């Protein structure tokens, strides 16, 4: 039985607890994808997490899916992130960069050349992009060619190298939530008939190619992956996820990744199946039932104590409580997350949540 505040080793990192901070997009970067001084303050405030997994970073221009999200494909972006990782490390923390190509969850309005977003197949998301002028429909994406896929793999590799250059302790490949890597895995977004579609072996090929290439570039001990089996977010359909993800985890295990990070979709039985298929460190964002959103301290504690996870991530609670570890140890109270300030804006709802000592002295 493990507990929240028991140490754990991931790769070569010796972490002080199993209570991690989940990646959360906050849309506070500049238009050209640079994080700011506020970002450094935000993450440094939360450096007591066993491990911070950063918000999504696009590995290329065409990988962007939202306004004001950061990237790791340009020198200026790398330099900006270096100030953040320095701040986290100076505060005693550790931080991985999440790398996310959004695929069909993109729009020409995001790209300087007005290009179409790309995807495994030319199937529109049915979703919309939020813009300062209102919501606009996602277009039908352009189907990636085999050469495009090679370029995409190379983009992930370049971004991973940039992340290490920026001072990150490692990277997390985002294979979840309906973004590009997940789109290759899903029933309704991958209609290909070549070596990247059809069979389970073909559907998981891109994920394995990206993981292997990134590992070759920065090392398996600095590479993790996030998955969300059966998660319908961004209009994803996976009718029978267990066989595909069991096969995927078996192949990823051969690459000796540092960890797998699963967003539980309300099915503990599926989680147990995946846990059994993965011999390495299993990180869980715990939602044992469909109603259990967002993840709670109680769900995180139960996941560790039951052995279904080696470490756990919480999102909204870290967002609103920069000293979440201290608050858990004290039995609360907890700040309430302000959903109106989740995305975009200034310091409000970002760096101004009070710590427990400030609440006590108020």
C-alpha positions in Angstrom: 0.0 0.0 0.0 1.4 3.4 -1.0 0.5 6.8 0.4 0.4 10.3 -1.1 3.5 11.4 0.7 5.7 8.4 0.1 8.8 9.0 -2.1 8.9 7.4 -5.6 11.6 7.2 -8.3 10.7 7.9 -11.9 13.5 7.5 -14.4 16.5 9.0 -12.5 14.4 11.4 -10.5 13.9 10.8 -6.9 10.6 12.4 -6.1 9.5 13.4 -2.5 5.8 12.4 -3.0 3.4 10.6 -5.2 1.1 13.6 -5.4 1.7 15.1 -8.9 0.3 18.2 -10.6 -1.7 17.4 -13.7 -1.1 19.3 -17.0 -3.6 22.1 -17.4 -3.9 24.5 -20.3 -4.2 28.1 -19.0 -4.0 30.1 -22.3 -1.7 32.8 -20.9 1.2 32.6 -23.4 1.9 35.3 -25.9 0.6 35.1 -29.5 3.9 33.7 -30.7 3.8 30.9 -28.1 6.1 32.3 -25.3 5.4 31.8 -21.7 5.8 34.8 -19.4 7.0 35.9 -16.0 3.6 35.1 -14.6 4.0 31.5 -15.8 7.3 31.2 -13.9 5.5 32.5 -10.8 2.6 30.2 -11.2 4.7 27.0 -11.5 7.2 28.0 -8.8 4.3 28.5 -6.4 3.4 24.8 -7.0 6.9 23.4 -6.8 6.0 21.3 -3.7 4.2 18.8 -6.0 6.0 15.5 -6.3 6.2 16.3 -10.0 4.7 19.1 -12.1 3.6 18.1 -15.6 3.3 21.3 -17.6 0.5 22.6 -19.7 0.4 21.5 -23.4 3.2 22.7 -25.7 2.7 22.5 -29.4 5.7 20.8 -31.1 5.2 22.7 -34.4 3.2 25.5 -35.8 0.6 23.2 -37.3 0.3 21.4 -33.9 -1.4 24.3 -32.2 -5.0 24.0 -31.4 -5.9 27.0 -29.3 -5.0 30.7 -29.0 -2.4 31.7 -26.4 -0.8 28.3 -25.8 2.9 27.9 -25.6 5.3 26.1 -27.9 8.6 24.4 -27.9 9.5 24.7 -31.5 11.2 28.1 -31.6 14.3 29.5 -29.9 12.4 32.3 -28.2 9.9 29.8 -26.8 12.8 27.7 -25.4 14.4 30.7 -23.8 11.1 31.7 -22.2 10.5 28.3 -20.7 14.0 28.3 -19.3 13.0 31.0 -16.9 10.1 28.9 -15.7 12.1 25.7 -15.2 14.8 27.7 -13.3 12.1 29.1 -11.0 10.7 25.7 -10.3 14.1 24.2 -9.6 15.1 27.1 -7.4 12.0 26.4 -5.4 13.0 22.7 -5.0 10.6 21.3 -7.7 10.7 19.1 -10.7 8.9 19.6 -14.0 8.1 17.7 -17.2 6.9 19.4 -20.4 3.8 18.0 -22.0 4.1 17.9 -25.8 0.8 18.1 -27.7 0.0 18.1 -31.4 -3.7 18.8 -31.5 -4.3 17.4 -35.0 -7.9 18.1 -36.2 -8.5 20.3 -33.1 -7.0 23.2 -34.9 -8.0 26.0 -37.3 -6.5 28.1 -40.1 -6.9 31.1 -37.9 -4.1 29.9 -35.7 -1.5 29.5 -38.5 0.4 32.2 -40.3 -0.2 30.6 -43.7 -3.9 29.8 -43.1 -3.3 26.1 -43.6 -5.8 23.4 -42.8 -5.2 21.4 -39.6 -4.0 17.9 -40.1 -5.3 14.5 -38.9 -5.1 10.8 -39.6 -8.1 11.1 -41.8 -10.2 13.9 -43.3 -12.9 13.8 -40.6 -14.0 17.1 -39.0 -14.2 17.3 -35.2 -17.6 18.9 -35.0 -16.1 21.2 -32.4 -15.3 24.9 -32.4 -12.4 27.1 -31.7 -12.8 30.0 -29.2 -11.6 33.3 -30.6 -11.7 36.9 -29.3 -14.5 37.4 -31.9 -16.6 34.3 -30.9 -16.7 30.6 -31.7 -15.8 29.3 -35.1 -16.2 25.8 -36.5 -13.2 23.5 -37.0 -12.8 22.8 -40.7 -12.4 19.3 -42.2 -8.7 18.6 -41.7 -6.2 17.5 -44.3 -5.2 13.8 -44.1 -1.6 13.3 -43.3 0.6 11.6 -45.9 3.2 9.1 -44.9 5.8 11.8 -45.4 3.8 14.2 -43.2 3.8 11.6 -40.5 7.6 11.3 -40.7 7.8 15.1 -40.3 5.4 15.0 -37.4 7.6 12.4 -35.6 10.6 14.7 -36.3 8.7 17.6 -34.8 8.1 15.7 -31.6 11.8 14.8 -31.4 12.9 18.4 -32.0 10.4 19.7 -29.3 11.7 17.1 -26.8 15.3 18.2 -27.4 14.1 21.8 -27.0 12.4 20.9 -23.7 15.6 19.4 -22.3 17.5 22.4 -23.5 14.9 24.6 -21.7 15.7 22.9 -18.4 12.7 20.5 -18.2 13.4 17.2 -16.3 11.6 15.2 -19.0 8.7 15.2 -21.4 5.2 13.7 -21.5 3.8 12.8 -24.9 0.1 13.7 -25.0 -1.7 10.7 -26.5 -5.0 11.6 -24.9 -8.1 13.8 -25.0 -8.8 13.6 -28.7 -5.6 15.2 -29.9 -3.4 13.9 -32.8 -1.9 10.7 -31.2 -5.3 9.8 -29.8 -6.9 10.4 -33.2 -4.7 7.7 -34.6 -5.9 5.3 -31.9 -9.7 6.0 -32.1 -12.4 4.3 -34.2 -13.9 7.4 -35.8 -10.9 9.5 -36.5 -8.6 7.0 -38.1 -10.2 5.6 -41.3 -6.9 4.9 -43.0 -6.2 1.8 -45.1 -2.4 2.0 -45.2 0.1 0.9 -42.5 -1.3 3.4 -40.1 -4.9 2.3 -40.0 -7.2 -0.7 -39.8 -5.7 -3.2 -37.4 -4.7 -2.6 -33.8 -1.0 -3.0 -34.9 -1.4 -0.3 -37.5 -3.4 2.1 -35.3 -0.8 2.2 -32.5 2.1 2.5 -35.0 2.4 6.3 -34.9 2.4 6.5 -31.1 5.1 3.9 -31.0 7.2 5.7 -33.6 6.9 9.0 -31.8 7.8 7.4 -28.4 10.8 5.5 -29.8 12.1 8.5 -31.6 11.8 10.7 -28.6 13.5 8.1 -26.4 16.3 7.8 -28.9 16.8 11.6 -28.6 16.5 12.2 -24.9 16.4 8.9 -23.1 13.6 6.6 -21.9 14.1 7.8 -18.3 13.0 11.2 -19.3 10.0 10.2 -21.5 6.4 9.5 -20.3 3.1 9.3 -22.1 -0.5 10.3 -21.3 -3.4 8.2 -22.4 -7.2 8.4 -22.0 -8.9 5.2 -23.1 -12.6 5.5 -23.9 -12.5 9.3 -23.2 -15.1 10.9 -25.7 -13.5 14.4 -25.3 -13.3 16.2 -28.7 -15.8 13.7 -30.2 -13.7 10.6 -29.9 -15.3 7.1 -30.2 -13.5 4.0 -28.9 -16.0 1.2 -28.8 -13.7 -1.5 -27.4 -10.6 0.2 -26.0 -9.2 -2.7 -23.8 -7.5 -4.8 -26.6 -6.0 -1.8 -28.3 -4.6 -0.2 -25.2 -3.4 -3.5 -23.8 -1.4 -4.1 -27.0 -0.1 -0.5 -27.0 1.1 -0.7 -23.4 2.8 -4.0 -24.1 4.7 -2.4 -27.0 5.5 0.7 -25.0 6.8 -1.5 -22.1 9.5 -2.8 -24.5 10.7 0.9 -24.9 11.0 1.2 -21.1 9.3 4.5 -20.8 9.6 6.4 -17.5 5.8 6.2 -16.9 2.4 5.9 -18.3 -0.1 8.5 -17.1 -3.8 7.5 -17.6 -6.8 9.7 -17.4 -9.4 7.4 -15.9 -12.7 7.7 -17.6 -15.1 6.4 -15.0 -14.3 2.7 -15.4 -12.2 1.2 -12.7 -12.3 -2.2 -14.3 -10.7 -0.8 -17.5 -8.1 0.9 -15.3 -7.3 -2.4 -13.6 -6.8 -4.0 -17.0 -4.4 -1.3 -18.1 -2.6 -1.4 -14.8 -2.0 -5.2 -15.2 -0.7 -4.6 -18.7 1.9 -2.0 -17.7 5.0 -3.3 -15.7 6.4 0.2 -15.0 5.3 3.3 -13.1 1.6 3.8 -13.5 0.3 7.3 -12.8 -3.5 7.8 -12.6 -5.7 10.9 -12.8 -8.4 9.1 -10.8 -12.1 9.1 -11.7 -13.4 5.7 -10.6 -17.0 6.5 -11.6 -18.5 8.6 -14.4 -19.6 11.1 -11.8 -16.2 11.5 -10.1 -15.0 14.6 -11.9 -12.9 16.5 -11.1 -10.5 14.2 -9.3 -10.5 14.5 -5.6 -8.0 14.0 -2.7 -10.1 11.1 -1.6 -10.0 9.4 -5.0 -6.3 9.9 -5.2 -5.7 8.5 -1.8 -7.9 5.4 -2.5 -6.1 4.8 -5.9 -2.7 4.6 -4.1 -3.9 2.6 -1.1 -5.7 0.0 -3.4 -2.6 -0.4 -5.5 -4.3 0.6 -8.7 -1.7 3.5 -9.2 1.9 4.2 -8.2 1.3 7.9 -8.3 -1.6 10.3 -8.9 -2.3 13.6 -10.6 -4.8 16.2 -9.5 -5.6 19.3 -11.6 -8.1 21.8 -10.4 -7.1 21.4 -6.8 -3.5 22.3 -7.6 -4.7 25.2 -9.8 -6.6 26.7 -6.8 -4.2 25.6 -4.0 -0.6 26.3 -4.7 0.3 24.6 -1.4 -2.0 21.6 -1.9 0.3 19.2 -0.2 0.3 21.3 3.0 -3.5 21.6 2.9 -4.0 17.9 2.5 -1.7 17.2 5.5 -3.6 19.8 7.5 -7.0 18.4 6.5 -7.9 21.6 4.5 -9.5 24.0 4.0 -9.2 24.3 0.3 -9.6 27.2 -2.0 -12.4 26.8 -4.5 -11.3 26.9 -8.2 -12.8 29.9 -10.1 -13.8 28.4 -13.5 -14.3 31.9 -15.0 -10.5 32.4 -14.8 -9.3 29.0 -16.0 -8.4 30.1 -19.5 -6.8 33.4 -20.5 -6.5 36.6 -18.6 -3.9 38.0 -16.1 -2.8 37.0 -12.6 -6.4 36.8 -11.4 -7.2 33.1 -10.8 -3.7 32.2 -11.8 -1.1 33.4 -9.3 -3.3 35.1 -6.7 -4.8 32.0 -4.9 -3.7 32.3 -1.2 -1.6 29.7 0.6 -2.8 28.2 3.8 -0.5 30.4 6.0 -1.9 33.6 4.4 -5.5 32.4 5.0 -4.7 31.7 8.6 -3.1 35.1 9.2 -5.9 37.0 7.4 
